[in-house]
Amino acid sequence: MSNGAFPISMRDIKFVLYEQLGIERLCEFDKFKDFSRETFDMVLEEGAKLAAEIIAPLNSIADKEGCVYEKGKVKVPEAFHKAFKKYCEGGWIAASVDAEAGGQGLPNSVALATAEMFVGACCSFTTYPGLTRGCANLIESFGTPEQKQMYLEKMYNGQWTGTMCLTEPQAGSAVGDVKSMAKKEGDHYLIQGTKIFITAGDHDLAENIIHAVLARTENAPPGVKGLSLFIVPKVRINPDGSVGEPNDVNCGGIEHKMGLKGSSTCTLNFGDDGKCHGYILGQEGQGIQLMFQMMNEARLGVGLQGFSLGNLAYLFALKYARERIQGVEVTKMKDPNAPRVPIIKHPDVRRMLMTMKAYAEGLRALIYRSAYYADLAEVATDPQEKEYCGNMIDLLIPIVKAYSTDIAFRLTEWAIQVHGGYGYCGEYPVEQICRDVKITSIYEGTNGIQAMDLVGRKLSLKKGALFMGWMKEVNEFIEKHKTHPVFGTAVGQLEQAKNTMVNVSMHFAKVAAGGDPLYPMLNAYPYLELFGEVELAYLLIDQAIIAQNKLRAIFQNAGATTDEAKAKVIDDQADAAFYSGKVYTADFFASNILPKVQATAMTILGGNRSALNIPDAAF
Ligand SMILES: Cc1cc2nc3c(=O)[nH]c(=O)nc-3n(C[C@H](O)[C@H](O)[C@H](O)COP(=O)(O)OP(=O)(O)OC[C@H]3O[C@@H](n4cnc5c(N)ncnc54)[C@H](O)[C@@H]3O)c2cc1C
């Protein structure tokens, strides 16, 4: 931890980036040749400073003040204005955008590490730059040169912000049911329709808001194939780039939510007066295809949001457990004069903390590695490596999004539990984090939809090549470390769990081939969880093997050969304590969490169909 009141897992962030992934390798590629580990470190330190000093103080204010809707306009908490200016001045909206396009040109993996800090500091604040980045990304990828010229610079510097407008009252998960219309008129389209739940849809942080709107052109076919994507500015833009007259986009109200209160969630009415101009991105009918190409990045972003908040909840719980004095050690319960101890001494609290630590560190490894794959998929010169990294992102993205966000919610719940009654009260930060994080399992494709994507699409994509590639990687790891003197048992547990998972995957394929798509869909979510547990076990054991080697070297340097001497080194040296923590964490996960995979698999393979067969009336 560092940075006073706002905790940041800087040591683990650097461990994953440098010691596990070895992202310095990226600097060998042309795109990142101007960077080095030193410059990455500088970026991380700058990010930590901004997060702790400027953004974190907003978090509680955001929750208390929320957004205000008055006379058709939305105001964000006043304190956001100064922080937004600072954030934009630092170039953080475009952290991973190419330098030629106005960004810092950072690798995704490094930008993501700073995003972990920003989101943890104040998640609702980060939705404004986050959505701006998402919308600008669409324009950068699919816009005409004129569109790029008109929008990108101002969006990347925060003068204008952006949104993604998909959802309508009847079209949430079923995005193909979008009804908003676009009618061609000269060089533009007239947009008409209502979008709901639009994050950052209206606010007073910027002079213009650029909406990316999914709508249906005249005579378009029904379903997703009939959707097109439009750029719709809130305020029209004059030929010289200045803002002109209003574009008939009106905010009809904001939602009153359980959390994320500083982020405006808006109903937007487009074209009530028939004067809303939209400009097509790509071709008619390409809307969903273009959105899909941005989906991995967006889902990685939401997985990160969930994880950051879950991790933060763990850090606050850990701090509290070290400070809160309550009761005596269990071995001295009969002695009324026994010294009172901090609750971290109680076995049940240690169980919760250990579970949280294991999940938080495992999720960081999963998410950062996905970002690193995204970097390599872009810059790798070996076509096989490029393809492999692309495949891994496609396969793992539903897990990154759904598993991370659901586990994150549980992390916040356990953090409240560790705080006891105080955790339930507003005086401590964990209850807000619990409320804030819940949305991450719902938006950007609900977690149920993610599970269906994994089982219904990703497992069989490219004739199963993605899954086979993943299996090959894990199998090689298992073969290499099966006889490891310290982690051989854990690797054996991983192998068992992986084999079980493969059995379940094959069972799904068999059942679906036999004409029963319902059963795999019924069990898609438990399967996604199972996949997540196996993946995390793999990544945590990998970390532990790295850490154990480093720990051995530290002991050698210190001349510590006895258990007592080693314990002293761990007490005295932060790095030794850190590496030792990794060893215990992997051992804990493999022995306490991974075995649950077997029970989940048994229930899936058991074939029970009660949930499908029960008549609706009998619920
Ligand atoms: C705070 C907030 C911010 C948001 N920001 C944005 C934004 O910026 N832009 C935007 O376009 N949208 C946004 N949304 C909307 C969000 O993406 C949707 O709420 C989400 O896609 C789910 O749609 P829905 O709410 O209509 O739920 P529904 O689709 O009605 O789903 C309800 C439940 O049914 C399940 N379900 C639905 N269909 C299926 C199916 N076929 N198979 C299995 N299960 C199914 C779902 O998993 C879910 O559990 C936001 C929502 C909120 C609350």
The ligand as an ORCA input file, in Angstrom:
! r2SCAN-3c Opt
* xyz 0 1
  C     -25.717      2.761    -14.399
  C     -25.941      2.258    -15.778
  C     -25.168      2.743    -16.817
  C     -25.387      2.316    -18.121
  N     -24.678      2.870    -19.161
  C     -25.034      2.591    -20.446
  C     -24.464      3.304    -21.541
  O     -23.608      4.167    -21.367
  N     -24.903      3.017    -22.799
  C     -25.853      2.074    -23.034
  O     -26.210      1.873    -24.188
  N     -26.410      1.370    -22.014
  C     -26.029      1.611    -20.732
  N     -26.605      0.929    -19.686
  C     -27.573     -0.104    -19.973
  C     -27.031     -1.500    -19.711
  O     -26.081     -1.840    -20.670
  C     -28.242     -2.447    -19.679
  O     -28.904     -2.207    -18.466
  C     -27.851     -3.898    -19.809
  O     -27.397     -4.152    -21.110
  C     -29.003     -4.843    -19.498
  O     -30.161     -4.489    -20.164
  P     -31.531     -4.348    -19.353
  O     -31.276     -3.453    -18.205
  O     -32.587     -3.965    -20.304
  O     -31.790     -5.777    -18.761
  P     -32.465     -7.003    -19.525
  O     -31.863     -7.162    -20.866
  O     -33.935     -6.878    -19.434
  O     -31.975     -8.212    -18.623
  C     -32.598     -8.567    -17.385
  C     -32.049     -9.931    -16.953
  O     -32.395    -10.916    -17.937
  C     -31.234    -11.546    -18.441
  N     -31.409    -11.784    -19.872
  C     -31.883    -10.938    -20.797
  N     -31.886    -11.522    -21.999
  C     -31.387    -12.746    -21.843
  C     -31.135    -13.837    -22.721
  N     -31.365    -13.770    -24.023
  N     -30.626    -14.969    -22.198
  C     -30.355    -15.060    -20.886
  N     -30.571    -14.068    -20.014
  C     -31.083    -12.918    -20.484
  C     -30.087    -10.599    -18.164
  O     -28.844    -11.273    -18.066
  C     -30.528     -9.980    -16.853
  O     -30.154    -10.804    -15.790
  C     -26.374      1.332    -18.371
  C     -27.138      0.826    -17.313
  C     -26.951      1.293    -16.044
  C     -27.831      0.771    -14.949
*
